[in-house]
Amino acid sequence: MENGLLWIGRAAGILGVLLCVIAAVARLAGAYWLGSFQLGTLLQAGTAGMVVACLCFLVVLTERAKVGH
């Protein structure tokens, strides 16, 4: 389970950062929409991905701390 959570966390984090960067670059270029998505929506999706990644890593860290004691 720990391995799965690590991979989910990594994938969600990378995807979240990419979505945030795409949204920020497009907005700085003057766009409000990218395809059929508003850029604020992409930014929120990227933020949600990074939050999921943080929660996955937090679960892994707390499980490792329990085993250590």
BATI-856001 format. One record per residue: residue in three letters; x, y, z of N, C-alpha, C, CB in turn. Coordinates in steps of 0.2 Angstrom, whole numbers, plus 5000, padded with zeros to 4 digits. Glycine has a CB too. Layout:
ALAXYZXYZXYZXYZ/...
This chain:
MET500449945000500050005000500450065000499550005006/GLU501050065004501450125004501750144997502050105009/ASN501950084993502250104987501650134982502450034984/GLY501050104983500550134979500350204980499850094980/LEU500350224987500250294989500850334986500150294996/LEU501450314987501950354984501950374977502650324985/TRP501750324973501650334966501050374964501550264962/ILE500550364968499950414967500150484969499350384971/GLY500450494974500650554976501150594971501050554983/ARG501650554968502050584963501650604957502650524962/ALA501250554955500850574949500450634950500450504946/ALA500050634955499650684956499950754957499150674963/GLY500550754960500950814961501250834955501550794966/ILE501450794950501750814944501250844940502150754941/LEU500650804939500050834935499850894938499550774935/GLY499750904945499550964947500051024946499450964955/VAL500651014946501151064945501051084937501851044946/LEU501051034933500951054926500351094924500950984922/LEU499751074927499151114926499251184929498551074930/CYS499551194934499651254937500051304932499851254944/VAL500551274930501051304926500751324919501651264924/ILE500351274916499951294910499451344911499651224907/ALA499051344916498651394918498951464919498151374924/ALA499451464922499851524924500151554917500351514929/VAL500451514913500751544907500251564902501151484904/ALA499651534902499151554897498851614899498651494896/ARG498751624906498451684909498851744908498251674916/LEU499551734909500051784908500051804900500751764910/ALA499851764896499851774889499251814887499951714885/GLY498751824892498151864890497551824889498251904885/ALA497551754890496951714888496551704895497151644885/TYR495951694894495451674899495251604899494951724900/TRP495251574893495051504891495651464888494451514887/LEU495651404889496051354886495651304883496651334890/GLY495451294877495051244875494351264877495151174877/SER493951224881493351234883493351244891492851184882/PHE493951254894494051264901494251334903494551214904/GLN493951364908494151424910494851414914493651454915/LEU495351464913495951454916495951444924496451504914/GLY495451474927495351474934495251404936494851514937/THR494851364932494651294933495251254933494151274928/LEU495751264928496351224927496751234933496651244921/LEU496851304936497251314941496951284948497251394942/GLN496351274948496051244954496151164954495251254955/ALA496051144948496251064947496951054948496051044940/GLY497451094946498151084948498251094955498551144944/THR497951134959497951144966497751084969497651204968/ALA497151054967496850994970497350934969496150984967/GLY497650934963498150884962498750884967498450884955/MET498950944968499550954973499350934980499851024973/VAL498650954982498450934989498350864990497750974990/VAL498150824984498050754985498750724986497750724978/ALA499250744982499950724983500250734990500450764978/CYS500050794993500350804999499950755004500150875001/LEU499350745004498950705008499250625007498250705007/CYS499350605001499650545000500350535004499750524993/PHE500750585003501450585006501350585014501850645004/LEU500850625016500750625024500550565026500250685025/VAL500150525023499950455025500550415026499350425021/VAL500950415020501550375020502050395026501950385014/LEU502150455027502550475033502250455040502650555033/THR501650465041501350445047501450365048500650465048/GLU501350325043501350255043502050235045501150225037/ARG502550265042503250255043503450275051503750295039/ALA503150325053503250345060502950295065502950415061/LYS502450265063502150215068502550155068501450195065/VAL502850135062503250075062503850085066503450055055/GLY504150145066504750165069504750165077505050235067/HIS504150175079504050175087503850105089503650225089/
